[in-house]
Amino acid sequence: MLVLPLKTQVIPSGSVPRSPNKLPFHHNVSLTVSLTVGTPPQNVSMVIDTGSELSWLHCNKTPDYPTTFDPTQSTSYRPVPCSSPTCTNRTRDFTIPASCDANNLCHATLSYADASSSEGNLASDTFHIGSSDISGLFFGCMDSVYSSNPGEDSKNTGLMGMNRGSLSFVSQMSFPKFSYCISGTDFSGLLLLGEANFTWNVPLNYTPLIQISTPLPYFDRVAYTVQLEGIKVSDTLLPIPKSVFVPDHTGAGQTMVDSGTQFTFLLGPAYTALRNEFLNQTSGVLKVLEDENFVFQGAMDLCFRVPLSQRVLPRLPAVTLVFRGAEMKVSGEKVLYRVPGQVKGNDSVHCMSFGNSDLLGVEAYVIGHHHQQNVWMEFDLERSRIGLAQVRCDLAGQRYGVDSDRFYKKRV
C-alpha cells in the first residue's frame, strides 16, 4: 500500500491541456500529488486524472513552463524505440497513434479539445513513491506543449493518467485497486494505491463498472463508466425516463467518474429536469440572477444572487445521484459554487454546480471532483466496480498519517 497527500491547486486557466475526451473549456482547479522521478530523483507535481491514459511530464524548460523534468540528468531514463511493441501495439487506442521520429524513437502526439496539444517521446524511468521505487514506468516526455493560453505559467510538471488503458499509471503498476479522498474544508486529501483496509463505521457501497467490448464512436472504453439510474432533489425523484441514462447505439450517454473535471455535467433532458426542480424547491429562498447572457463555464445557466453581507448560504435542497447499487449525495454549499470575481451590485453570484453537457457539445454525463469531496472513492479494478462512502476526508488523512501541509513544505 502506498499513500500520497493529495492537494487541490488553483492553476492558470488553460495551462494544463485536456485530453480528447475532456470537456472543451478551461478548469482552474486540479488535484495534484508530489513525487520524484529519475536517478537521482527530481521533484515533480502531477495532476491526478482518472479520465486520461498516458502520464506525461514537461521535459523542455521554457518561459511558459518553468517546472520540468530533465531527462538528461537521469541515468535511469530510457527512450522507447519505435520498433518496440510498447510503441506499435499499446498506443493503438490513442487518438493519434504513436509514430517514428528522425531518431527512430517512439513519438507521441496528444491533441486536446481546447486546441491545446503536447508531443514528445515515449520513455521509461524510475518513479519514487513513498518508500517504493518503481522502475521502467512508461510515460510521455513532452518537449512541446502548446497551450491555448501560452503566456500563463504552469505550476505542474505533468499529468498522471489513471484510467483503465494499458499505459495508464495504475494499469502499469498492476494495483488491484486505488482510492482517494478529497477534504471539503481545505481541499487536501490523500491518494492511496493498493488495498485501503477500509474500516470506517460507514460501509462502502459499490456500483459496477459498465463494460462495452464493441468499439463505438462516442463511448470511451477505458473510462470509469458507471450506470446513473436517477436523480433526487431532497426526497423528490425526478421524472426522468431510465432510457435517458443508457448509452445509445453510438455509445453517447455514458456516465464517467472523472477526477480531472471539476464539476458535474448532465445531458440536456436530465439537466433540465434538475434545473426545474431545484428552482421550484428554492423559490423564495434564493434570488435568481436574471441575466440571459451569463453562463458560467459555458454550461451552468442557473445562477443566483447572494448578498455580499450574507456569510452563510440558506438551507439548500440536497441533490442525490442514484447509481446502480450506490448513491452520491451533494448537500450544503457543494450544491452551489460561488463564481470568482463576479459581483452584481451588492451581491455575489453563485451557480448550481451542475452543468448542461449539451451546451458543450459533449455526449456524456461526467461526475467531477467537486462533488466527490468528503466521499471515499475506491476504484476496484480487480472486481470492476467503484465503492463510495461519505466520510470526513481530513480524518482519513490523519488515519493514514498524511500531513499534507508538512509534506508539501518539505517537497517544494
C-alpha positions, 0 to 999 in steps of 0.5 A: 500500500502506498499513500500520497497527500493529495492537494487541490491547486488553483492553476492558470486557466488553460495551462494544463491541456485536456485530453480528447475526451475532456470537456472543451473549456478551461478548469482552474482547479486540479488535484495534484500529488508530489513525487520524484522521478529519475536517478537521482530523483527530481521533484515533480507535481502531477495532476491526478486524472482518472479520465486520461491514459498516458502520464506525461511530464514537461521535459523542455524548460521554457518561459511558459513552463518553468517546472520540468523534468530533465531527462538528461540528468537521469541515468535511469531514463530510457527512450522507447524505440519505435520498433518496440511493441510498447510503441506499435501495439499499446498506443493503438487506442490513442487518438493519434497513434504513436509514430517514428521520429528522425531518431527512430524513437517512439513519438507521441502526439496528444491533441486536446479539445481546447486546441491545446496539444503536447508531443514528445517521446515515449520513455521509461524511468524510475518513479519514487513513491513513498518508500517504493521505487518503481522502475521502467514506468512508461510515460510521455516526455513532452518537449512541446506543449502548446497551450491555448493560453501560452503566456500563463505559467504552469505550476505542474510538471505533468499529468498522471493518467489513471484510467483503465488503458494499458499505459495508464499509471495504475494499469502499469503498476498492476494495483488491484485497486486505488482510492482517494479522498478529497477534504471539503474544508481545505481541499487536501486529501490523500491518494492511496494505491493498493488495498485501503483496509477500509474500516470506517463505521460507514460501509462502502457501497459499490456500483459496477463498472459498465463494460462495452467490448464493441468499439463505438464512436462516442463511448470511451472504453477505458473510462470509469463508466458507471450506470446513473439510474436517477436523480433526487432533489431532497426526497423528490425523484425526478421524472426522468425516463431510465432510457435517458441514462443508457448509452445509445447505439453510438455509445453517447450517454455514458456516465464517467467518474472523472477526477480531472473535471471539476464539476458535474455535467448532465445531458440536456433532458436530465439537466433540465429536469434538475434545473426545474426542480431545484428552482421550484424547491428554492423559490423564495429562498434564493434570488435568481440572477436574471441575466440571459447572457451569463453562463458560467463555464459555458454550461451552468445557466442557473445562477443566483444572487447572494448578498455580499453581507450574507456569510452563510448560504440558506438551507439548500435542497440536497441533490442525490445521484442514484447509481446502480447499487450506490448513491452520491449525495451533494448537500450544503454549499457543494450544491452551489459554487460561488463564481470568482470575481463576479459581483452584481451590485451588492451581491455575489453570484453563485451557480448550481454546480451542475452543468448542461453537457449539451451546451458543450457539445459533449455526449456524456454525463461526467461526475467531477471532483467537486462533488466527490469531496468528503466521499471515499472513492475506491476504484476496484479494478480487480472486481470492476466496480467503484465503492463510495462512502461519505466520510470526513476526508481530513480524518482519513488523512490523519488515519493514514498519517498524511500531513499534507501541509508538512509534506508539501513544505518539505517537497517544494 
